[in-house]
């Protein structure tokens, strides 16, 4: 079980790191060309990779002993990477688990401290005192509101019981339109289940705590989440509403970074830039969905057999050999086994009388064999199942 866990962690880390690098490279142009909601959807790709990990090819470590023709010797053939020993695996597993436990306990402690502070310095506000008639019709009445002296800016928190926290003086500091924009933004987070998305991102951080790319991606994910929420709020808004929204955004402070919370006043600089682009366009949204589905398809499916076979036909399987005084003719016959089908040798007499002592570690079989032939002034032309040997 330990071996399988470390193998899964190793493969998942490599794949998810590649996906994150891709997202970090394309998120800005995607956001500006297709919209903030599309760049936010890109972050579903690491989650899909985590869920559908079995869809990927897994290089199994298999050791076979192939008999050399006209010889009683055996050559170990490694068709996958060498594995660490049991002690190394146990050490790596222990370090990973300790890091995971520490990270989870740290987050739990931060959440308990934060919730305790809110309970001590917060009080409920009647829903009808906060929601305008428009917002009352648009959003669920189950969401609660609290006023707190422990915070500087409004935010929403709570996975199961959503609560919007407002700072003391909120109703005096902001006019009716500004309050409307702030509350609508926080309620849109709740409607979109953004807190659950943030919770899943925290799980990623806990599992892959050792990967710096995960922590870099965290802030970019939060930024895209806020921009996507703005897009949802403003997609049908007119120019005047967008202008008022921008004024509201410029007026407030950013709340402290808190566990499982989303605030209106985060990542303001990029949100100002995007205000004019948060418009509803079904064609662009459809194009963005197609792009993400295409990336997910390539990411989650195995390489077609035909493509892999073409590579094998040209370069041979990746293998490791240790030759000690082995006849070159016997090696040629062994190499022919790297692809299916019975081979016909022409000019194999040129190989006779040549003994080979050489090592090969994780190299394409045919590339290695071609190099051996070249060292002895020979070459081979492989056409289908016919191998023709000749001098250089």
QUIHUZI-V376687 format. One record per run of one state. SS is the DSSP state (~ for helix, > for strand, _ for the rest). FROM is the first residue (numbers start at 1). LEN is the number of residues. If there is no record, write none. Layout:
# QUIHUZI-V376687
ss->{SS/SS}
from->{FROM/FROM}
len->{LEN/LEN}
This chain:
# QUIHUZI-V376687
ss->{_/~/_/~/_/~/_/~/_/>/_/>/_/~/_/>/_/~/_/~/_/>/_/>/_/>/_/~/_/~/_/~/_/~/_/~/_/>/_/~/_/~/_/~/_/>/~/_/>/_/~/_/>/~/_/>/_/>/_}
from->{1/2/35/36/42/44/52/53/56/63/68/74/79/86/121/122/126/127/130/133/139/144/149/155/158/163/168/170/174/176/192/194/208/212/235/239/252/261/264/268/278/282/301/305/316/318/328/337/344/347/348/352/355/365/376/378/384/386/392}
len->{1/33/1/6/2/8/1/3/7/5/6/5/7/35/1/4/1/3/3/6/5/5/6/3/5/5/2/4/2/16/2/14/4/23/4/13/9/3/4/10/4/19/4/11/2/10/9/7/3/1/4/3/10/11/2/6/2/6/1}
